[in-house]
Amino acid sequence: MSAAADGFRMPAEWTPHERTWMAWPGPNPTFDDPEDLAAARIAWASVARAVRRFEPVTVVCGPGQSAEARALLGHGIDTVERDLDDAWMRDIGPTFLTNDAGELAAVDWTFNGWGAQHWARWEHDAKIAVYVSDLAGSAKTYTSELVNEGGAIHVDGEGTVLLTETVQLGPERNPHWTREQVEAEIHAHLGTRKAIWLPRGLTGDYPPPLPERRGGTPNGFGTLGHVDIVAAFARPGVVVAHVQPDPAHPDHEVTKEVIGLLKAQTDARGRRLEVVEVPAPTVLEADGHWADYSYINHYLCNGGVVLCGFDDPRDEIAAVIFRRLFPERTVTLVDARTIFAGGGGIHCITQQQPRAVVR
């Protein structure tokens, strides 16, 4: 039986959470320079503390790393130890589900290092979803053969899911799956009924061949098109979408296409999507390649919105947009430039555990 057939579904991110899960950066190809690792740990800790203002946080740390982590995380944040390869809990952790009986379940997608990229390691990360699911007290963990990550999906909680063709249909992940097979698998595990496909993600999320740096390790971090940096549901029928106003950036055309597609779509309940455009930060390049800085990669927690900040003139413009969208929530900007340098954002390093309630 599938999760959906058993009555489980993935709730929208804005529903109440039991807690947030994160993973602690350790020495690995993403942070192979001691200064990069130290900066990453400070950035991850800043996000954890921002989330902790609104709900409990548990951070999974590599063996022997809890004490150092707690020193940066501060009071009130739980830690556990488990072997890790990297620190992107959205992608390596479970996708949590709930049912009307008040039970919690989870999906353990197949993880292969974002398409078996040359810098990625995933021997340990591929096992984190089951570990976290067990710690969270899930009634059941459903295993999927689909190569997928949490940052590659976004749901409205009412039957609609956002996907990107270069992720679930990409040859690096699922070379022998058809669109129909992917949709069937996604719906069976998330309890969704309609998939809205975006053609691709942002330009900076596709690692280009770049000069060697970071102590001689070739950089090239990226997910090959995760949706959670491009578009996300804000509530049923409403999507926030990244827009690049500057024609000099290749994402100007990318986001124009994505926004046009979204505006023409209806959700699982037949509503025409309302698209709220959020302009990109003014910076066009970072670390020698096209920046994919995006405010869309935010995290909703109980009573709060933790929003990526970039020390940019458009930070406050984005904050105003999110305050209007979520007037009942406190919007907190956290500098996310160090996180983006590693290949993701605030949404990528957090994973919500929904509060399971009897309906």
Secondary structure as UniProt FT lines:
FT   TURN            3..7
FT   TURN            13..14
FT   STRAND          17..23
FT   HELIX           29..31
FT   HELIX           34..52
FT   TURN            53..54
FT   STRAND          57..61
FT   TURN            63..64
FT   HELIX           66..73
FT   TURN            75..76
FT   STRAND          78..81
FT   HELIX           89..92
FT   STRAND          95..98
FT   STRAND          104..110
FT   HELIX           113..116
FT   TURN            118..119
FT   TURN            123..124
FT   HELIX           125..127
FT   HELIX           128..136
FT   STRAND          140..147
FT   HELIX           150..152
FT   STRAND          154..155
FT   STRAND          160..164
FT   HELIX           165..168
FT   TURN            171..173
FT   TURN            175..176
FT   HELIX           179..190
FT   STRAND          194..198
FT   HELIX           203..205
FT   STRAND          212..213
FT   TURN            214..216
FT   STRAND          217..218
FT   HELIX           227..229
FT   STRAND          231..235
FT   TURN            236..237
FT   STRAND          238..243
FT   TURN            247..248
FT   HELIX           251..263
FT   TURN            268..269
FT   STRAND          274..279
FT   STRAND          285..286
FT   TURN            287..288
FT   STRAND          289..290
FT   TURN            295..296
FT   STRAND          299..301
FT   TURN            302..303
FT   STRAND          304..309
FT   TURN            313..314
FT   HELIX           315..325
FT   TURN            327..328
FT   STRAND          330..335
FT   HELIX           337..341
FT   TURN            342..343
FT   HELIX           347..349
FT   STRAND          351..354
//
